[in-house]
Amino acid sequence: MLVDSHCHLDLLDLAPWNGELGGALDAAAQQDVTHMLCVSVTLERWTPMMDMIRPHANVYASVGVHPNEHAGRDPGVDELVRLAADPKIVAIGETGLDYFRSEGDLEWQRERLRRHIAAAKQTHKPLIIHMREATDDTLRILAEENARDAGGVMHCFSEDWAAARRALDLGFYISFSGIVTFKTANALRDVAAKVPLDRMLVETDSPYLAPIPHRGRPNYPAYTRTVAEKIAEVRGSHYDEIAAHSTRNFFKLFSNATPVDSRI
C-alpha cells in the first residue's frame, strides 16, 4: 500500500467522477494508494477543503499558507496553533520559500516561514516545506529556528544530492513527486537512488506535475504508484519495498495520523 504524502484534493478535476471526491479516492485505492495528505495553500480555501475531506477517514490535512500566496490572510502563530488543533490536522504547511515565482523584497516570505516553524514546534506537528530557488535561505532559516524540534519533509524535492544531504542533516525527510520520472531529472534520480529508505516519502502534488506517461494532463493521487515504481527502478529495488518503507515513514513522521488499514 501507498500514501500520497502531498496532494491538493480540493483542486482536482473531478469531472471523470461527476464531481465526487469519492471517485478519485476509489481510483487511487485501485492503484494501492490507501491514504493521503491534503495540503493547505491558503486560509481562504482551508475551511471548504476541510469540509470536503472530513468524511474520509483515510485523508489527513495540514494548515498553512503557501509562500507564493501574498494577497490573502497571513496567519500569526496563534492562529495556526488554533487551527492545527482540529483532529484532522497532522502537519503545518505548506510553507517555505519560493524565489522563482515571487519578486522584490521577499522578507515577508521569510517571516511567514519563521511563524510556521514556531507553530509547528508549539503543536508538535511536522512541517511541509516548499523550497524553490531558495535553497540556502530555506535551510538556513530551518537551522536558525531549530525546525528539527518539529521535524518535517522537503516536499516535491527537485534539487541535487548536496541539497538533499543538508536537509537530511537537519532531520528532514525527502519526498519525491512525478518530477522523478521526467527525462531531464537525472540529478533528482541520483538523489532518489541515495536517500536512505527510512527518510523517503512519495507524493503526487496533484493536480500538478503528473508523471510520465501522464505528463501534460491532470495529476491524481492514483499516480503515486507511478512515482514509487520509478524510485524502485532507479534503486534496483522492488515496488513493494518502496511502498512499505514510504508508508511506514509517513506514519512515523506524521504521528498524529491514524491509519485506517490494519495492515500498517
Backbone hydrogen bonds in HBPLUS format (Angstrom, degrees):
<---DONOR---> <-ACCEPTOR-->    atom                        ^
c    i                          cat <-CA-CA->   ^        H-A-AA   ^      H-
h    n   atom  resd res      DA  || num        DHA   H-A  angle D-A-AA Bond
n    s   type  num  typ     dist DA aas  dist angle  dist       angle   num
A0002-LEU N   A0032-ASP O   2.71 MM  30  5.86 138.6  1.88 159.0 159.9     1
A0034-THR N   A0002-LEU O   2.99 MM  32  5.96 136.9  2.18 148.7 154.7     2
A0004-ASP N   A0035-HIS O   3.02 MM  31  6.44 156.4  2.07 149.8 147.8     3
A0037-LEU N   A0004-ASP O   2.93 MM  33  6.38 149.5  2.02 169.5 168.8     4
A0005-SER N   A0202-VAL O   3.05 MM 197  6.09 168.8  2.06 149.4 149.1     5
A0205-ASP N   A0006-HIS O   2.75 MM 199  5.28 153.5  1.81 168.8 159.5     6
A0007-CYS N   A0037-LEU O   3.03 MM  30  6.21 143.4  2.17 163.6 165.4     7
A0039-VAL N   A0007-CYS O   2.85 MM  32  5.99 161.3  1.89 167.6 173.8     8
A0008-HIS N   A0206-SER O   2.75 MM 198  5.82 149.4  1.84 157.5 168.1     9
A0011-LEU N   A0008-HIS O   2.96 MM   3  5.55 161.0  1.99 118.1 124.4    10
A0012-LEU N   A0009-LEU O   3.33 MM   3  5.33 166.1  2.35 103.5 107.6    11
A0017-TRP N   A0014-LEU O   2.90 MM   3  5.50 155.1  1.96 119.4 127.5    12
A0019-GLY N   A0014-LEU O   2.86 MM   5  4.55 155.6  1.92 129.8 128.6    13
A0018-ASN N   A0015-ALA O   3.11 MM   3  4.97 151.3  2.20 120.1 113.7    14
A0020-GLU N   A0017-TRP O   2.97 MM   3  5.45 160.9  2.01 116.9 123.1    15
A0023-GLY N   A0020-GLU O   3.16 MM   3  5.69 142.7  2.31 110.0 118.4    16
A0024-ALA N   A0021-LEU O   2.97 MM   3  5.35 119.2  2.35 109.1 123.2    17
A0025-LEU N   A0021-LEU O   3.05 MM   4  6.40 155.2  2.11 154.4 162.3    18
A0026-ASP N   A0022-GLY O   2.88 MM   4  6.06 152.1  1.96 145.5 152.8    19
A0027-ALA N   A0023-GLY O   2.98 MM   4  6.21 155.0  2.04 144.7 151.6    20
A0028-ALA N   A0024-ALA O   3.00 MM   4  6.22 147.9  2.11 139.7 148.1    21
A0029-ALA N   A0025-LEU O   2.94 MM   4  6.21 158.3  1.98 146.4 152.1    22
A0030-GLN N   A0026-ASP O   3.06 MM   4  6.34 144.9  2.19 144.9 153.7    23
A0031-GLN N   A0028-ALA O   2.86 MM   3  5.23 146.7  1.97 108.8 119.5    24
A0033-VAL N   A0028-ALA O   2.97 MM   5  5.02 158.0  2.01 140.1 132.9    25
A0032-ASP N   A0029-ALA O   3.03 MM   3  4.93 158.2  2.08 109.9 109.5    26
A0036-MET N   A0058-ASN O   3.15 MM  22  6.68 150.1  2.24 157.5 163.0    27
A0060-TYR N   A0036-MET O   2.91 MM  24  6.33 164.6  1.93 159.0 162.7    28
A0038-CYS N   A0060-TYR O   2.81 MM  22  6.01 170.2  1.82 147.6 144.5    29
A0062-SER N   A0038-CYS O   3.21 MM  24  6.67 129.4  2.48 157.6 157.3    30
A0066-HIS N   A0041-VAL O   2.88 MM  25  4.67 160.8  1.92 122.5 126.4    31
A0046-TRP N   A0043-LEU O   3.20 MM   3  4.78 147.1  2.32  91.3 101.0    32
A0049-MET N   A0045-ARG O   3.01 MM   4  6.08 154.4  2.08 148.9 157.0    33
A0050-MET N   A0046-TRP O   2.88 MM   4  6.15 158.4  1.92 153.6 159.4    34
A0051-ASP N   A0047-THR O   2.92 MM   4  6.18 159.3  1.97 154.7 160.5    35
A0052-MET N   A0048-PRO O   3.00 MM   4  6.16 146.7  2.12 142.5 151.1    36
A0053-ILE N   A0049-MET O   3.11 MM   4  6.43 156.1  2.17 152.9 157.9    37
A0054-ARG N   A0050-MET O   2.93 MM   4  5.71 141.2  2.08 150.6 158.9    38
A0056-HIS N   A0053-ILE O   2.91 MM   3  5.59 163.6  1.94 129.3 134.9    39
A0059-VAL N   A0056-HIS O   3.15 MM   3  5.61 162.9  2.18 119.6 120.7    40
A0061-ALA N   A0088-LYS O   3.08 MM  27  5.81 152.6  2.16 152.2 146.2    41
A0090-VAL N   A0061-ALA O   2.86 MM  29  6.11 160.6  1.90 178.6 172.0    42
A0063-VAL N   A0091-ALA O   3.27 MM  28  6.75 144.5  2.41 139.0 146.4    43
A0093-GLY N   A0063-VAL O   2.84 MM  30  5.48 164.1  1.86 118.0 123.4    44
A0069-GLU N   A0066-HIS O   3.06 MM   3  5.51 159.8  2.10 117.3 123.7    45
A0080-LEU N   A0076-GLY O   3.18 MM   4  6.46 165.5  2.20 154.2 158.0    46
A0081-VAL N   A0077-VAL O   2.92 MM   4  6.15 162.7  1.95 158.1 163.1    47
A0082-ARG N   A0078-ASP O   2.93 MM   4  6.12 158.1  1.98 145.9 152.0    48
A0083-LEU N   A0079-GLU O   2.96 MM   4  6.18 168.1  1.97 156.0 158.4    49
A0084-ALA N   A0080-LEU O   2.90 MM   4  5.96 149.6  1.99 145.8 154.8    50
A0085-ALA N   A0082-ARG O   3.21 MM   3  5.52 159.0  2.25 106.0 112.4    51
A0086-ASP N   A0083-LEU O   3.23 MM   3  6.05 171.3  2.24 120.8 123.4    52
A0089-ILE N   A0086-ASP O   2.90 MM   3  5.58 158.8  1.95 124.8 131.1    53
A0092-ILE N   A0126-PRO O   2.87 MM  34  6.12 161.6  1.90 155.4 160.5    54
A0128-ILE N   A0092-ILE O   2.91 MM  36  6.20 144.8  2.03 158.9 158.6    55
A0095-THR N   A0128-ILE O   2.94 MM  33  6.26 165.1  1.96 170.3 171.9    56
A0130-HIS N   A0095-THR O   2.62 MM  35  5.75 159.7  1.66 157.2 164.4    57
A0097-LEU N   A0130-HIS O   3.01 MM  33  6.28 135.9  2.21 162.0 164.6    58
A0132-ARG N   A0097-LEU O   3.11 MM  35  6.56 153.9  2.19 149.0 155.8    59
A0099-TYR N   A0132-ARG O   3.03 MM  33  6.30 153.5  2.10 175.6 170.5    60
A0109-GLN N   A0106-LEU O   2.98 MM   3  5.39 132.8  2.21 107.0 118.7    61
A0110-ARG N   A0106-LEU O   3.37 MM   4  6.84 157.4  2.42 148.0 153.5    62
A0111-GLU N   A0107-GLU O   2.88 MM   4  6.16 158.5  1.92 154.9 160.8    63
A0112-ARG N   A0108-TRP O   2.98 MM   4  6.05 154.6  2.05 139.4 146.5    64
A0113-LEU N   A0109-GLN O   2.94 MM   4  6.19 158.7  1.99 150.3 155.8    65
A0114-ARG N   A0110-ARG O   3.10 MM   4  6.38 157.1  2.15 143.4 149.0    66
A0115-ARG N   A0111-GLU O   3.08 MM   4  6.40 151.0  2.16 146.0 153.4    67
A0116-HIS N   A0112-ARG O   2.99 MM   4  6.32 158.5  2.04 153.6 159.3    68
A0117-ILE N   A0113-LEU O   2.94 MM   4  6.24 156.7  1.99 152.9 159.5    69
A0118-ALA N   A0114-ARG O   3.00 MM   4  6.25 158.4  2.05 145.8 151.5    70
A0119-ALA N   A0115-ARG O   2.95 MM   4  6.24 156.0  2.01 149.1 155.5    71
A0120-ALA N   A0116-HIS O   2.91 MM   4  6.14 156.3  1.97 149.4 155.9    72
A0121-LYS N   A0117-ILE O   2.99 MM   4  6.25 157.0  2.04 152.0 157.6    73
A0122-GLN N   A0118-ALA O   3.01 MM   4  6.26 152.4  2.09 145.0 152.7    74
A0123-THR N   A0119-ALA O   2.94 MM   4  6.09 156.0  1.99 150.7 156.8    75
A0124-HIS N   A0120-ALA O   2.85 MM   4  5.64 122.8  2.19 138.5 151.7    76
A0125-LYS N   A0120-ALA O   3.21 MM   5  5.11 147.2  2.32 136.3 143.4    77
A0127-LEU N   A0151-GLY O   2.91 MM  24  6.27 165.3  1.93 137.7 137.7    78
A0153-VAL N   A0127-LEU O   2.91 MM  26  6.34 149.6  2.00 155.7 163.2    79
A0129-ILE N   A0153-VAL O   2.91 MM  24  6.03 174.7  1.91 178.3 176.6    80
A0155-HIS N   A0129-ILE O   2.95 MM  26  5.75 141.8  2.10 143.5 155.6    81
A0138-THR N   A0134-ALA O   2.94 MM   4  5.93 163.9  1.96 157.9 163.3    82
A0139-LEU N   A0135-THR O   3.01 MM   4  6.11 178.0  2.01 160.8 161.4    83
A0140-ARG N   A0136-ASP O   2.90 MM   4  5.91 149.3  1.99 143.4 153.0    84
A0141-ILE N   A0137-ASP O   2.96 MM   4  6.09 164.5  1.99 150.4 153.5    85
A0142-LEU N   A0138-THR O   3.01 MM   4  6.26 161.2  2.04 151.4 157.1    86
A0143-ALA N   A0139-LEU O   3.05 MM   4  6.19 152.2  2.13 139.6 146.6    87
A0144-GLU N   A0140-ARG O   2.80 MM   4  6.06 164.3  1.83 153.3 158.1    88
A0145-GLU N   A0141-ILE O   2.91 MM   4  5.93 158.8  1.95 152.8 156.8    89
A0147-ALA N   A0142-LEU O   2.90 MM   5  5.03 169.7  1.91 159.6 159.5    90
A0146-ASN N   A0143-ALA O   3.14 MM   3  5.15 163.1  2.17 106.9 110.5    91
A0149-ASP N   A0146-ASN O   3.00 MM   3  5.93 161.8  2.03 125.0 128.4    92
A0150-ALA N   A0147-ALA O   2.93 MM   3  5.46 146.0  2.04 114.8 123.7    93
A0151-GLY N   A0147-ALA O   2.90 MM   4  6.12 161.7  1.94 154.1 160.2    94
A0173-TYR N   A0152-GLY O   2.94 MM  21  6.31 164.8  1.97 146.3 149.9    95
A0154-MET N   A0173-TYR O   2.87 MM  19  6.15 165.9  1.89 151.7 152.9    96
A0175-SER N   A0154-MET O   3.15 MM  21  6.04 164.2  2.18 150.7 146.9    97
A0157-PHE N   A0175-SER O   2.91 MM  18  5.84 154.3  1.98 168.0 174.9    98
A0164-ALA N   A0160-ASP O   3.02 MM   4  6.33 156.9  2.08 148.0 155.4    99
A0165-ARG N   A0161-TRP O   2.82 MM   4  6.00 157.6  1.87 152.2 157.1   100
A0166-ARG N   A0162-ALA O   3.23 MM   4  6.51 154.0  2.31 141.9 148.1   101
A0167-ALA N   A0163-ALA O   3.07 MM   4  6.39 156.9  2.13 150.1 156.0   102
A0168-LEU N   A0164-ALA O   2.85 MM   4  6.09 162.0  1.88 154.7 160.2   103
A0169-ASP N   A0165-ARG O   2.86 MM   4  6.03 151.3  1.95 146.0 153.9   104
A0170-LEU N   A0167-ALA O   3.06 MM   3  5.14 137.4  2.25  97.5 109.7   105
A0172-PHE N   A0167-ALA O   3.11 MM   5  5.56 158.0  2.16 152.0 145.4   106
A0171-GLY N   A0168-LEU O   2.89 MM   3  5.07 158.2  1.94 108.6 114.5   107
A0174-ILE N   A0199-ARG O   2.98 MM  25  6.31 167.0  2.00 164.6 165.3   108
A0201-LEU N   A0174-ILE O   2.90 MM  27  6.11 152.0  1.98 147.4 147.4   109
A0176-PHE N   A0201-LEU O   3.02 MM  25  6.34 159.0  2.06 138.9 138.7   110
A0203-GLU N   A0176-PHE O   2.92 MM  27  6.03 142.3  2.06 163.1 157.8   111
A0180-VAL N   A0177-SER O   3.18 MM   3  6.20 162.8  2.21 127.5 129.1   112
A0181-THR N   A0178-GLY O   2.97 MM   3  5.59 162.5  2.00 118.6 124.2   113
A0182-PHE N   A0179-ILE O   2.94 MM   3  5.28 156.5  2.00 113.6 121.0   114
A0185-ALA N   A0182-PHE O   3.11 MM   3  5.42 166.8  2.13 116.1 119.9   115
A0189-ARG N   A0185-ALA O   3.00 MM   4  6.29 153.2  2.07 150.9 158.6   116
A0190-ASP N   A0186-ASN O   3.03 MM   4  6.32 143.7  2.17 143.4 153.3   117
A0191-VAL N   A0187-ALA O   3.18 MM   4  6.55 145.6  2.30 138.0 146.6   118
A0191-VAL N   A0188-LEU O   3.03 MM   3  4.97 116.7  2.45  92.4 107.8   119
A0192-ALA N   A0188-LEU O   2.90 MM   4  6.28 158.8  1.94 150.7 156.5   120
A0193-ALA N   A0189-ARG O   2.97 MM   4  6.17 139.5  2.14 139.6 149.8   121
A0194-LYS N   A0191-VAL O   2.93 MM   3  5.14 138.4  2.10 103.2 115.6   122
A0195-VAL N   A0191-VAL O   2.91 MM   4  5.98 152.4  1.99 169.0 173.1   123
A0199-ARG N   A0196-PRO O   2.95 MM   3  5.47 161.6  1.99 123.7 124.7   124
A0208-TYR N   A0205-ASP O   2.97 MM   3  5.64 151.1  2.06 127.9 126.2   125
A0219-ASN N   A0207-PRO O   3.23 MM  12  4.30 160.1  2.28 109.4 110.3   126
A0214-HIS N   A0211-PRO O   2.57 MM   3  5.47 142.0  1.71 141.0 145.8   127
A0217-ARG N   A0214-HIS O   3.04 MM   3  5.78 142.6  2.18 147.5 151.7   128
A0223-TYR N   A0220-TYR O   2.95 MM   3  5.79 159.1  1.99 126.3 131.4   129
A0224-THR N   A0221-PRO O   2.97 MM   3  5.63 165.0  1.99 125.1 126.7   130
A0226-THR N   A0223-TYR O   3.00 MM   3  5.19 125.0  2.32 100.8 114.2   131
A0227-VAL N   A0223-TYR O   3.38 MM   4  6.85 152.1  2.46 147.9 154.3   132
A0228-ALA N   A0224-THR O   3.00 MM   4  6.37 163.7  2.03 155.6 159.6   133
A0229-GLU N   A0225-ARG O   2.85 MM   4  6.06 158.6  1.90 152.9 158.8   134
A0230-LYS N   A0226-THR O   3.05 MM   4  6.24 151.6  2.13 142.1 149.2   135
A0231-ILE N   A0227-VAL O   3.04 MM   4  6.35 158.6  2.09 153.1 158.6   136
A0232-ALA N   A0228-ALA O   2.98 MM   4  6.22 159.0  2.03 148.0 154.0   137
A0233-GLU N   A0229-GLU O   2.98 MM   4  6.21 150.3  2.07 141.6 149.8   138
A0234-VAL N   A0230-LYS O   3.00 MM   4  6.35 162.7  2.03 154.9 157.6   139
A0235-ARG N   A0231-ILE O   3.03 MM   4  6.15 139.3  2.20 145.7 156.4   140
A0237-SER N   A0232-ALA O   2.80 MM   5  4.66 161.8  1.83 151.3 150.6   141
A0236-GLY N   A0233-GLU O   3.16 MM   3  5.19 156.8  2.21 102.8 109.9   142
A0241-GLU N   A0238-HIS O   3.00 MM   3  5.47 128.9  2.27 110.6 123.2   143
A0242-ILE N   A0238-HIS O   3.30 MM   4  6.72 160.7  2.34 155.7 160.5   144
A0243-ALA N   A0239-TYR O   2.84 MM   4  6.06 166.9  1.86 164.0 168.3   145
A0244-ALA N   A0240-ASP O   2.97 MM   4  6.02 161.9  2.00 142.0 147.0   146
A0245-HIS N   A0241-GLU O   3.02 MM   4  6.17 172.0  2.03 153.7 155.8   147
A0246-SER N   A0242-ILE O   2.94 MM   4  5.91 167.3  1.95 151.1 155.3   148
A0247-THR N   A0243-ALA O   3.04 MM   4  5.98 155.2  2.10 143.4 150.3   149
A0248-ARG N   A0244-ALA O   3.04 MM   4  6.17 163.0  2.07 146.0 151.0   150
A0249-ASN N   A0245-HIS O   2.84 MM   4  6.01 158.9  1.88 152.4 158.8   151
A0250-PHE N   A0246-SER O   2.99 MM   4  6.14 151.1  2.08 139.7 146.8   152
A0251-PHE N   A0247-THR O   3.29 MM   4  6.61 165.3  2.31 154.9 155.8   153
A0252-LYS N   A0248-ARG O   3.06 MM   4  6.25 133.5  2.28 141.3 154.3   154
A0252-LYS N   A0249-ASN O   3.21 MM   3  5.02 129.6  2.48  91.2 104.9   155
A0253-LEU N   A0249-ASN O   2.88 MM   4  6.08 167.8  1.90 157.6 159.7   156
A0254-PHE N   A0250-PHE O   2.82 MM   4  5.86 166.6  1.83 161.2 162.6   157
A0257-ALA N   A0254-PHE O   2.97 MM   3  5.71 165.5  1.99 123.9 128.4   158
A0264-ILE N   A0261-ASP O   3.22 MM   3  6.02 171.0  2.23 123.0 125.6   159
